[in-house]
Amino acid sequence: MSKRKQSSHLLSLSNHKNHQDINIMDQSDQVVVLMVPFPAQGHLNQLLQLSCLISSHGLPVYYVGFAIHNRQAKTRANGLNASDVAKIHFHDIPTSPFDSPPPNPNSSNKFPEQLHPAWEATLNLRKPIGCYIEEISKKARRVIVVHDPMMAVVVQDVNTIPNAESYTFNCLSAFSKIPFLWRALGKQVPIEHLKELPSFTDGFPDKVLDLVALQSEPSSYRAGDLYNTCRLIEAPYLDLLEKEEIIGNRKSWAIGPILPAKLSLERQHKCLEWLDKHEPKSVIYVSFGTTTSLSDEEIKELALGLEQSKVKFLWVLRDADKGDVFDGKVRRAELPEGFEERVEGVGMVVRDWAPQPEILAHSSTGGFMSHCGWNSCIESITMGVPMAAWPMHSDQPSNTILITEILKMGLIVSECTQRRELVKASTIQNVVERLMVSEEGDEIRKRAEKLAATVRQATQEGGASRLELDSFIAHITR
């Protein structure tokens, strides 16, 4: 069936108009960009950052998803200027009902299985998104759909619209994508560091693997790939991903880091005021992202390790996200009795949402204990903050190797093969002291700061990442 005949099929699909969305004006001389994120915070966040970046080039950008997840992206738009976010057209599709169970902090498998119902509900987005693309395509010269790899099945009808094309935005490091892709193709992983690692999808429940498998054929419809990384730090791995037998005749652009060059400080969080009171590089920031819940026993050991190190710390202690982050039912994890009183002035515990980019950019922050999700890694790299790596699941073990063995800007708290064993306070204390108050840590920090300067330069005019972004904009507006 031809593209034109296939596209007529979309006209019969029900169109979910969002009455709060702006009217789609006649843009027949314009290229319009649609962003279709995957509903996990690290993915929502990067697609919103990319939306603002592309919008700054004068292109209209539509951020499309369930109303609840669009709201989540806007509510947590850390570091982005409110006026830049205001230029993005959020198209809210009525949220399909889904269960929102709490995470299980005592599970030996740290994978956020509680998010699966929300992820599965995204399959209901195919028809309304297909109709929305069809509607815009009649009023624009070309429609560019940029989507998360896990949304390929949702946007597959782009292939039926003559003046539309799609691009995958990879929210992962190139390094971590290689073992996943090579094993999926039945090939031997070509990098020694990665050969002994468990598979990217180890620990994924079968139902999540089924969702991953659904993306396979639709992903072949994409016209190219975007990466939130910099060729100056991942060139060998991007070269592997760009081999003809892997990418075919598609184009590829490494445009990261996509964080804004100047972070917005419009909303001053109490933790930033606390950081203002401390010496440069004296505080270790502790956060395990939005998909990890620590058990009471793990929290106790971490608390004792931080206390015994006598190093200043800012600890964001939150449970992993649920599918609905607004339902108000959140576990309040218990700290050891008297802990907060004993560390007063030395440590701060934050139990709500914290502005991570701003924390990492603060002059008092000298280290970052992290699960090594790619959002956290690329932010830490950009800000020149060395890491204490404690991977939990998915791409995090691969990112840990990149940070500690390749870029040499961090230390390992727990090997990925040990991540189901309880990490003792003495181990945590040792790593914190090595990173924050030793000559070894000073050398790691110098490397991190040097790397940050290189990466930030890459996003400036004439820099490697800026040239690739300019190339992408020129390509889609050709």
C-alpha positions in Angstrom: 0.0 0.0 0.0 1.4 3.5 -0.9 2.1 6.1 1.7 -0.8 8.2 0.4 -3.3 5.4 0.6 -2.1 4.4 4.0 -2.3 7.9 5.3 -6.0 8.1 4.4 -6.6 5.3 6.9 -5.6 7.7 9.7 -8.5 10.0 8.8 -10.9 7.4 10.2 -9.2 7.3 13.6 -10.8 9.2 16.5 -9.0 12.5 17.1 -8.3 13.4 20.7 -8.3 17.2 20.6 -6.9 19.0 23.6 -8.9 22.2 24.1 -6.1 23.7 26.1 -3.6 23.2 23.3 -3.1 26.2 21.1 -4.7 26.2 17.7 -2.6 24.7 14.9 -2.0 27.7 12.7 -1.4 27.4 9.0 2.4 26.6 8.9 2.6 25.5 5.3 6.0 27.2 4.9 7.3 25.8 8.1 8.8 22.6 9.5 7.0 21.5 12.7 8.6 19.3 15.3 6.7 16.8 17.5 8.3 15.3 20.6 7.0 12.0 21.8 8.6 11.0 25.1 8.5 7.8 27.1 6.8 8.2 30.5 9.8 7.8 32.8 11.3 10.9 34.4 14.7 10.6 32.9 13.2 10.3 29.4 10.5 13.0 29.9 13.3 15.3 31.2 15.6 14.9 28.2 12.9 15.3 25.6 11.8 18.5 27.3 15.4 19.8 27.3 15.7 18.9 23.6 12.3 20.7 22.9 13.7 23.9 24.3 16.9 23.5 22.4 15.2 23.0 19.1 12.6 25.7 19.8 15.5 28.2 20.3 16.2 27.7 16.5 12.8 29.2 15.7 11.0 26.0 15.0 7.5 25.3 16.5 7.8 22.3 18.9 4.9 20.2 20.2 5.4 18.0 23.3 2.8 15.2 22.9 1.7 12.7 25.5 -0.8 11.8 28.2 -1.8 14.8 30.2 -0.5 13.4 33.4 3.0 12.9 32.0 3.1 16.3 30.3 2.2 17.8 33.7 5.1 15.7 35.3 7.6 17.0 32.7 6.5 20.7 33.3 6.5 20.4 37.1 10.0 19.0 37.2 11.6 21.3 34.5 14.7 21.9 36.6 17.3 24.3 35.2 15.1 25.3 32.2 14.1 28.9 31.8 10.3 29.3 32.3 10.1 31.5 29.3 11.7 28.8 27.2 9.3 26.1 28.4 6.4 28.5 27.7 7.3 28.4 24.0 6.7 24.7 23.9 3.2 23.7 22.8 2.1 20.9 25.2 -0.6 18.7 23.6 -2.3 16.8 26.3 -4.0 13.5 25.3 -6.6 12.3 27.8 -4.8 9.9 30.1 -5.8 6.2 29.7 -6.5 4.6 33.1 -3.7 2.6 34.5 -2.7 1.1 37.9 -0.1 3.0 39.9 1.3 0.5 42.5 4.0 1.6 44.9 7.6 0.5 44.4 8.9 -2.4 46.5 12.0 -1.2 48.3 12.7 -4.7 49.6 12.9 -6.4 46.2 16.2 -7.9 45.3 15.7 -6.6 41.8 15.9 -2.8 41.7 14.2 -2.6 38.3 11.1 -0.2 38.6 8.5 -2.8 37.8 5.8 -0.6 39.3 6.0 1.7 36.2 5.0 -1.1 33.8 1.2 -0.3 33.8 1.9 3.3 32.9 4.3 2.2 30.1 1.8 -0.4 28.8 -0.9 2.3 28.7 1.2 4.3 26.2 0.1 1.8 23.5 -3.2 3.6 23.6 -1.5 6.7 22.3 -1.0 5.3 18.7 -4.3 6.4 17.3 -4.5 9.9 18.8 -0.9 10.7 18.0 -1.3 9.4 14.5 -4.3 11.6 14.0 -2.5 14.6 15.5 0.4 14.2 13.2 -2.0 13.8 10.2 -3.7 17.1 11.3 -0.5 19.0 11.5 0.9 17.5 8.3 -1.9 19.2 6.3 -0.8 22.7 7.6 3.0 22.3 7.6 5.6 21.8 4.9 7.1 18.9 6.9 6.5 17.3 10.2 9.5 16.0 12.2 8.7 13.5 14.9 11.4 13.0 17.5 10.6 10.0 19.7 12.0 7.9 22.5 13.1 4.4 21.3 10.4 2.9 23.5 7.8 4.9 21.6 8.6 3.6 18.1 5.4 1.4 18.1 3.3 4.5 19.1 4.6 6.7 16.3 4.8 4.1 13.5 2.0 5.8 11.5 4.5 8.5 10.6 5.6 6.1 7.9 2.2 6.6 6.2 2.3 10.4 6.0 4.1 11.7 2.9 5.5 14.9 4.4 6.5 13.4 7.8 9.6 11.6 9.1 10.8 10.3 12.4 14.0 10.3 14.4 14.9 8.4 17.5 16.3 10.4 20.5 18.5 8.1 22.6 18.4 8.9 26.3 21.3 6.5 26.8 25.1 6.7 26.4 26.4 5.3 23.2 28.7 3.1 25.4 25.7 1.5 27.1 23.7 1.0 23.9 26.4 -1.2 22.3 26.0 -4.4 24.4 22.2 -4.2 24.2 22.2 -3.8 20.4 25.0 -6.3 19.7 23.4 -9.0 21.8 20.0 -8.3 20.2 21.7 -8.9 16.8 23.4 -12.0 18.0 26.8 -10.5 17.7 29.8 -10.6 20.1 30.1 -7.4 22.0 33.2 -5.7 20.5 34.4 -3.9 23.7 36.4 -5.7 26.3 35.0 -3.6 29.2 31.5 -4.7 28.3 31.9 -8.4 27.5 31.5 -9.6 31.0 28.7 -7.3 32.0 25.2 -8.7 32.5 22.8 -8.0 29.6 21.2 -4.5 29.6 17.9 -6.3 30.0 18.9 -8.6 32.9 16.3 -8.1 35.6 13.6 -6.8 33.2 10.3 -8.6 33.8 8.9 -10.6 30.9 6.1 -8.1 30.3 8.6 -5.3 30.0 10.7 -7.4 27.6 7.5 -7.9 25.5 7.1 -4.1 25.4 10.7 -3.7 24.2 10.2 -6.4 21.5 7.2 -4.5 20.2 9.5 -1.6 19.2 11.8 -3.7 17.0 10.0 -3.5 13.6 8.6 0.1 14.0 12.1 1.4 14.9 13.2 0.5 11.4 11.0 3.3 10.0 13.1 6.0 11.6 15.1 8.3 9.4 18.0 8.8 11.8 19.3 8.9 15.4 20.0 11.6 17.9 22.2 11.1 21.0 22.5 13.1 24.2 26.2 12.7 24.3 29.4 14.4 22.9 31.6 12.9 20.3 34.6 14.2 22.2 33.9 11.7 25.0 32.2 8.8 23.1 33.6 8.9 19.6 34.8 5.2 19.4 31.3 4.0 20.6 29.4 6.3 18.3 31.6 5.1 15.4 30.5 1.5 16.2 26.9 2.5 16.3 27.2 4.3 12.9 28.6 1.3 11.0 26.6 0.6 7.9 25.5 -2.8 9.1 24.1 -1.3 12.2 22.5 2.0 11.1 22.0 1.3 7.3 21.7 4.6 5.4 20.3 6.6 8.3 22.0 9.7 9.6 23.2 10.1 13.2 24.0 13.2 15.3 25.6 13.5 18.8 24.3 16.8 20.0 24.8 16.5 23.8 24.9 17.6 26.4 21.5 19.2 25.8 21.3 20.9 29.2 20.9 24.7 28.8 24.3 26.5 28.8 22.9 28.8 31.5 20.8 27.1 34.2 17.7 29.0 35.4 17.6 29.8 39.1 14.1 31.3 39.2 13.0 28.9 41.9 15.4 29.0 44.8 15.1 25.6 46.6 16.0 25.4 50.3 18.8 23.0 49.6 20.6 25.6 47.4 20.4 28.1 50.3 21.9 25.4 52.5 24.7 24.8 50.0 25.4 28.6 50.0 26.7 28.2 53.6 29.5 25.7 52.8 33.0 25.8 51.4 33.7 25.1 47.7 33.8 21.4 46.7 33.1 20.4 50.3 29.7 18.7 50.0 28.8 15.3 48.4 25.4 15.1 46.8 23.6 11.8 47.3 20.7 10.8 45.0 19.6 7.6 43.3 17.3 9.1 40.8 13.6 8.4 40.2 13.6 4.6 39.6 15.4 3.3 42.7 13.9 2.7 46.2 16.2 1.8 49.0 15.2 -0.6 51.8 15.2 0.4 55.4 18.3 -1.6 55.9 20.1 0.0 52.9 19.1 3.5 54.2 20.5 2.7 57.7 23.9 1.6 56.2 24.0 4.7 53.9 23.1 7.0 56.8 25.8 5.5 59.0 28.4 5.6 56.3 27.8 9.3 55.6 27.8 10.1 59.3 31.0 8.3 60.0 32.8 9.9 57.0 32.3 13.3 58.6 32.0 14.7 55.1 29.3 17.3 54.5 26.4 15.8 52.5 23.1 16.7 50.8 21.0 13.6 50.5 17.8 13.4 48.5 15.9 10.5 50.1 12.9 9.7 48.0 11.2 6.5 46.9 11.1 5.6 43.2 8.4 7.2 41.1 5.0 5.6 40.6 3.2 5.8 37.3 1.1 8.6 38.8 3.5 10.9 40.7 0.7 13.1 41.8 -1.4 10.7 43.8 0.1 11.9 47.1 0.7 8.4 48.5 4.4 8.3 49.2 6.4 6.1 51.7 8.4 8.1 54.2 11.6 6.1 54.7 12.9 5.9 58.2 16.3 7.2 59.2 18.3 5.9 62.2 17.0 7.4 65.4 18.6 10.8 66.1 20.4 10.8 62.8 19.3 14.2 61.5 19.9 15.8 64.9 23.5 14.4 65.0 24.4 15.6 61.5 22.8 19.0 61.8 25.0 21.6 60.1 27.0 18.8 58.4 24.3 17.0 56.4 20.9 17.9 55.0 18.2 15.3 54.0 15.7 16.4 51.4 12.6 14.3 51.0 10.9 16.2 48.1 11.8 16.9 44.5 15.3 18.6 44.3 16.8 20.6 41.5 19.6 18.3 40.5 21.3 20.3 37.7 21.5 23.4 40.0 22.8 21.3 42.9 25.6 19.9 40.7 26.4 23.3 39.3 26.7 24.8 42.8 30.3 25.7 43.9 29.9 23.8 47.2 29.2 20.5 45.5 32.4 18.4 45.2 31.1 14.9 44.6 28.0 13.0 43.5 27.0 9.5 44.8 24.7 8.2 42.1 23.0 5.2 40.5 24.6 6.4 37.3 21.5 6.8 35.2 22.5 8.7 32.0 20.7 11.9 33.1 22.8 12.0 36.2 26.0 11.0 34.4 25.7 13.7 31.6 24.8 16.3 34.2 27.8 15.4 36.4 30.1 15.3 33.4 28.9 18.8 32.3 29.3 20.3 35.7 32.7 18.6 36.4 31.6 16.8 39.5 33.3 13.4 40.2 31.0 10.5 41.0 30.7 7.7 43.5 29.0 5.1 41.3 26.4 2.7 42.7 24.6 1.2 39.7 21.2 -0.5 40.3 19.7 -1.8 37.0 19.4 -1.4 33.2 22.1 0.8 31.6 23.6 1.9 34.9 26.3 -0.8 35.1 27.6 0.2 31.7 27.5 3.9 32.6 29.5 3.1 35.7 32.3 1.5 33.6 32.3 4.6 31.3 32.5 7.0 34.3 35.1 5.1 36.4 37.3 3.1 33.9 37.0 5.1 30.6 36.6 8.7 31.7 38.3 8.1 35.1 36.1 10.6 36.9 34.7 8.4 39.6 35.0 5.6 42.1 32.8 2.5 42.5 30.7 2.1 45.6 29.3 -1.3 44.6 30.1 -3.4 41.6 27.1 -4.3 39.4 27.6 -8.0 40.2 27.2 -7.1 43.9 24.2 -4.9 43.6 21.9 -7.4 45.4 24.2 -7.6 48.4 23.9 -5.1 51.3 26.5 -2.4 51.0 27.9 -1.8 54.4 28.4 1.6 56.1 32.2 1.0 56.2 32.3 0.6 52.4 30.3 3.8 51.9 32.5 5.7 54.4 35.6 4.6 52.6 34.5 5.7 49.2 33.2 9.0 50.4 36.5 9.8 52.1 38.5 8.7 49.1 36.4 10.9 46.8 36.1 14.0 49.0 39.1 14.2 51.3 42.1 12.5 49.7 44.8 13.2 47.1 43.2 10.4 44.9 39.9 12.3 45.0 41.6 15.6 44.2 43.1 14.0 41.1 39.8 12.6 40.0 38.1 16.0 40.5 40.7 17.7 38.4 40.1 15.2 35.6 36.3 15.7 35.9 36.7 19.5 35.8 39.0 19.3 32.7 36.5 17.0 31.0 33.6 19.4 31.8 35.4 22.3 30.2 35.9 20.2 27.0 32.3 19.1 26.9 30.9 22.6 27.6 33.1 24.0 24.8 31.6 21.4 22.4 28.2 23.0 22.8 29.4 26.5 22.0 29.4 28.0 18.5 31.9 26.0 16.4 32.1 23.2 18.9 31.7 19.5 18.0 28.2 19.1 19.4 27.0 22.5 18.2 28.1 21.6 14.7 26.1 18.4 14.8 23.0 20.2 16.2 23.3 22.7 13.4 23.6 19.8 10.9 20.5 18.2 12.3 18.5 21.5 12.1 19.7 22.1 8.5 18.8 18.5 7.6 15.2 18.7 8.9 14.6 22.1 7.4 16.1 21.3 4.0 
